[in-house]
């Protein structure tokens, strides 16, 4: 795909991995539409990202199908369509056992990490078909194939996302729509209550995931890496 002038939506695009992806795509010449739940975060992110190219954004809680549809409609109104969808928005309630976790916490995790991706794909696919094709990239996790104690809700959401992505990939490839899933290991962000620091410099950086997105988009049309695993090359010894 020639990224220049393509229209890309990045959910959870105000910080961490999402912001790095948005910045990388802007530098490659794409037009970017970001969303997040916090109005102040969107404003700050847009101020930063606007120096790299055409970018806009909208408040959106991906747990709401209505808000997701409105967000995508707004992107189509402003930029004329959707060519690329990066489903990055996600939450992780880490450190609680199944006994300790509330039903509401479990529900929020599944609704954000899985339902939110479904809503965005469901409404973006017809837009992509109108433009002759597109690319959907879902940001999953190595926790989507390796279970861990005190991560049951997050594991469940990402295991589900991986299966959903693989099935959807087979459904839409005849429509010239590619689907890839990126499964990172530890990334040096604020996700899950973590905090970026020099001590965590051994971890992946958000820019590493952004580079993976760019590499996927630039790959020859005949090739489809449907799932990418990416992990720190030199993790701390246990």
C-alpha positions in Angstrom: 0.0 0.0 0.0 1.2 3.5 -0.8 0.7 5.2 2.5 0.8 8.8 1.2 -2.6 10.5 1.3 -4.3 7.3 2.8 -6.8 8.0 5.5 -6.1 6.1 8.8 -8.2 5.9 12.0 -6.2 5.1 15.2 -8.3 4.3 18.3 -6.6 5.1 21.6 -4.4 7.5 19.6 -3.6 10.1 22.3 -0.7 8.3 24.0 1.6 5.3 24.1 1.4 2.9 21.2 -1.5 4.7 19.5 0.2 8.1 19.5 3.4 6.6 18.1 1.5 4.9 15.3 -0.4 8.1 14.5 2.9 10.1 14.4 4.6 7.4 12.2 1.7 7.4 9.7 1.6 11.2 9.5 5.4 11.3 8.8 4.7 8.8 6.0 2.1 11.1 4.4 -1.2 9.7 5.7 -4.1 11.6 7.0 -4.9 10.6 10.5 -8.1 10.6 12.6 -7.6 9.7 16.3 -10.0 9.0 19.1 -10.0 8.6 22.8 -12.3 9.0 25.8 -10.6 12.1 27.3 -11.2 15.5 25.6 -8.1 17.1 27.1 -5.9 14.2 26.0 -7.2 14.5 22.4 -6.5 18.3 22.4 -2.9 17.8 23.6 -2.3 14.9 21.1 -3.7 16.9 18.2 -1.4 19.9 19.1 1.6 17.6 19.0 0.6 15.6 16.0 -0.4 18.5 13.8 3.2 19.4 13.2 3.6 16.2 11.2 0.6 16.5 8.9 -3.2 16.4 8.5 -4.8 15.1 11.7 -8.2 15.4 13.4 -9.9 13.7 16.3 -13.0 13.0 18.2 -14.1 11.8 21.7 -15.1 8.2 21.5 -15.6 5.4 24.0 -15.2 2.3 21.9 -17.5 0.4 24.2 -20.4 2.3 22.6 -21.3 1.2 19.1 -23.1 4.5 18.5 -20.0 6.5 19.4 -17.8 4.4 17.2 -20.1 4.8 14.3 -20.3 8.6 14.8 -16.5 8.7 15.1 -16.0 6.9 11.8 -18.7 9.0 10.1 -16.9 12.1 11.2 -13.7 10.8 9.8 -15.5 10.1 6.5 -17.0 13.6 6.5 -13.7 15.4 7.1 -11.3 13.3 5.0 -13.6 11.4 2.6 -13.4 7.8 3.8 -11.4 5.2 5.7 -8.5 3.2 4.2 -6.7 2.0 7.3 -8.1 1.1 10.7 -5.7 0.6 13.7 -7.6 -0.9 16.6 -5.4 0.1 19.5 -7.7 1.3 22.3 -7.5 -1.1 25.2 -7.5 -1.5 28.9 -5.8 -4.0 31.2 -6.8 -4.7 34.8 -3.7 -6.5 36.0 -3.0 -8.0 39.4 -6.5 -9.3 40.4 -7.5 -12.9 40.7 -10.9 -14.0 39.3 -12.2 -14.0 42.9 -11.0 -10.4 43.5 -12.2 -8.9 40.2 -15.7 -7.5 40.0 -18.1 -8.3 37.2 -18.0 -4.7 36.1 -14.2 -4.8 35.7 -14.4 -8.0 33.7 -17.2 -6.5 31.5 -15.2 -3.3 30.9 -12.2 -5.2 29.7 -14.1 -7.4 27.3 -16.2 -4.5 26.0 -13.2 -2.3 25.4 -10.7 -4.9 24.0 -13.1 -7.0 22.0 -16.5 -5.4 21.5 -14.8 -2.1 20.6 -12.8 -3.8 17.9 -15.9 -5.5 16.5 -17.8 -2.2 16.4 -15.0 -0.4 14.6 -14.5 -3.2 12.0 -18.2 -3.7 11.5 -18.7 0.0 10.5 -15.3 0.5 8.8 -15.5 -2.5 6.4 -18.3 -1.0 4.2 -16.4 2.3 4.0 -13.2 0.4 2.9 -15.2 -1.6 0.3 -16.5 1.7 -1.2 -12.9 2.8 -1.7 -11.8 -0.5 -3.2 -10.1 -2.1 -0.2 -8.1 -1.3 2.9 -6.1 -2.6 5.9 -7.2 -3.4 9.4 -4.5 -3.8 12.0 -5.5 -5.0 15.5 -3.1 -4.4 18.4 -3.4 -7.5 20.5 -0.8 -9.0 22.9 1.3 -12.0 23.6 -1.2 -12.4 26.5 -3.6 -13.4 23.7 -1.9 -16.8 23.5 -0.1 -17.1 26.8 -2.2 -17.1 29.9 -1.0 -15.6 33.2 -2.4 -15.6 36.7 -4.1 -12.4 37.8 -4.7 -11.5 34.2 -7.7 -13.6 33.4 -9.9 -10.8 32.0 -7.1 -9.4 29.8 -6.1 -12.9 28.7 -9.8 -13.6 27.8 -10.1 -10.4 25.8 -6.9 -10.9 23.8 -7.4 -14.6 23.2 -10.9 -13.6 21.8 -9.4 -10.8 19.7 -6.9 -13.1 18.1 -9.6 -15.6 17.1 -11.9 -12.8 15.9 -9.1 -11.3 13.8 -8.2 -14.5 12.1 -11.8 -15.3 11.2 -12.4 -11.7 9.9 -9.2 -11.9 7.9 -10.6 -14.9 6.0 -13.9 -13.1 5.4 -12.7 -9.9 3.9 -9.5 -10.7 1.9 -11.6 -11.2 -1.2 -12.8 -7.6 -0.8 -9.1 -6.5 -1.0 -9.1 -5.8 2.7 -6.1 -7.1 4.6 -6.3 -7.9 8.3 -3.2 -8.3 10.6 -2.8 -8.8 14.3 0.2 -7.5 16.2 1.0 -9.2 19.4 3.6 -7.3 21.4 5.3 -8.4 24.6 6.2 -5.8 27.3 6.0 -2.2 26.0 7.3 0.8 28.0 4.1 2.7 28.4 1.6 3.7 31.1 -0.6 0.7 30.2 -1.9 -1.4 33.1 -0.6 0.9 35.7 3.0 0.7 34.5 5.1 3.8 33.9 7.7 4.6 31.3 11.2 4.8 32.7 14.9 4.3 32.0 14.8 1.2 34.2 12.3 -0.2 31.7 14.3 0.6 28.7 14.8 -3.1 28.0 11.1 -3.2 27.0 9.8 -2.5 23.6 9.1 1.1 22.9 5.9 2.5 21.3 7.9 3.4 18.2 8.8 -0.3 17.7 5.1 -1.1 17.3 4.6 1.9 15.0 7.4 0.7 12.8 5.8 -2.7 12.6 2.5 -1.1 11.4 4.4 0.9 8.7 6.2 -2.2 7.6 2.9 -4.1 7.2 1.3 -1.3 5.2 4.3 -1.1 2.9 4.4 -4.8 2.2 3.6 -6.1 -1.4 -0.1 -6.5 -2.0 0.4 -10.2 -2.6 1.7 -10.8 0.9 -0.3 -10.9 4.1 1.5 -11.4 7.5 -1.7 -12.2 9.4 -0.1 -12.3 12.9 3.1 -10.7 14.1 4.7 -11.5 17.4 7.1 -8.9 18.7 8.9 -9.1 22.0 11.9 -7.5 23.8 15.1 -8.9 22.4 16.9 -8.8 25.7 14.4 -9.2 28.6 15.6 -9.0 32.2 16.8 -12.3 33.6 14.4 -13.7 36.2 
